[in-house]
């Protein structure tokens, strides 16, 4: 049984201005990402610790990257980070390294 990176495109809302205007929202698309055997919190922390930090948010125990905040030239950076995390998580489940 092999670990996979699961992705799903979802409709989402972004909060405008964070704490300044928490009632204002923008409709957006998000990428929901999960790796079986790895919690959303652990995945979020691993992405933050990437050599180029990747910032997502957790909603309902799911990690979401808002595509409004991702530039086209950052897609490969995100894909490479997810591959690295996938392999580390896979190795960890077989008794190898920790994230």
C-alpha positions in Angstrom: 0.0 0.0 0.0 1.7 3.1 -1.2 1.3 6.7 0.1 0.0 9.2 -2.5 -0.3 12.9 -2.6 -4.0 13.7 -2.9 -5.1 17.0 -4.4 -8.5 18.4 -5.0 -9.6 21.8 -6.5 -12.2 23.4 -4.2 -14.2 26.6 -4.0 -13.0 28.7 -1.0 -13.2 32.2 0.5 -10.2 34.4 1.5 -10.4 36.8 4.3 -9.5 40.3 3.2 -7.0 42.1 5.4 -6.8 39.5 8.1 -7.6 41.1 11.4 -8.3 44.5 10.0 -11.5 43.5 8.0 -12.3 40.0 9.1 -15.9 40.2 7.7 -14.8 40.9 4.1 -14.3 37.8 1.9 -13.1 37.2 -1.7 -14.3 34.1 -3.5 -11.4 32.0 -4.7 -10.3 28.5 -5.7 -8.1 26.4 -3.4 -6.1 23.3 -3.7 -6.8 20.9 -0.9 -3.7 18.7 -0.3 -3.3 15.6 1.8 -0.8 12.8 2.2 -2.2 9.7 3.9 -0.6 9.0 7.3 0.4 12.7 7.6 -1.8 15.1 9.5 -2.8 18.5 8.0 -0.8 20.1 10.8 2.3 18.1 10.0 2.0 18.8 6.3 1.5 22.5 7.0 4.6 22.6 9.2 6.7 20.7 6.7 5.7 23.2 3.9 6.6 26.1 6.2 10.0 24.6 6.8 10.7 24.2 3.1 13.8 26.1 1.9 11.3 28.5 0.3 8.4 28.5 2.9 5.0 27.6 1.5 2.1 29.1 3.5 -1.3 27.4 3.5 -4.1 27.3 5.9 -6.0 24.5 7.7 -9.7 24.3 7.7 -11.6 21.4 9.1 -8.3 19.4 9.4 -7.6 19.9 5.7 -4.6 21.9 4.3 -5.6 24.4 1.6 -3.4 26.5 -0.6 -5.4 29.5 -2.0 -4.5 29.8 -5.7 -5.0 33.6 -5.4 -1.7 33.7 -3.4 0.2 31.4 -5.8 2.2 32.7 -8.7 2.6 30.6 -11.9 6.4 30.4 -11.4 5.9 29.0 -7.8 4.0 25.9 -9.0 7.2 23.9 -9.5 8.5 25.0 -6.1 5.3 23.7 -4.5 5.3 20.5 -6.5 9.0 19.8 -5.5 8.3 20.5 -1.8 5.3 18.1 -1.9 7.4 15.4 -3.6 10.1 15.8 -0.9 7.5 15.6 1.9 5.9 12.6 0.3 9.2 10.7 0.2 10.1 11.6 3.7 6.6 10.6 5.0 6.9 7.3 3.0 10.3 6.7 4.5 9.1 7.6 8.0 6.2 5.1 7.7 8.7 2.4 6.9 10.8 3.3 9.9 13.0 6.0 8.3 13.4 9.7 8.9 11.1 12.2 10.7 9.6 15.3 9.1 
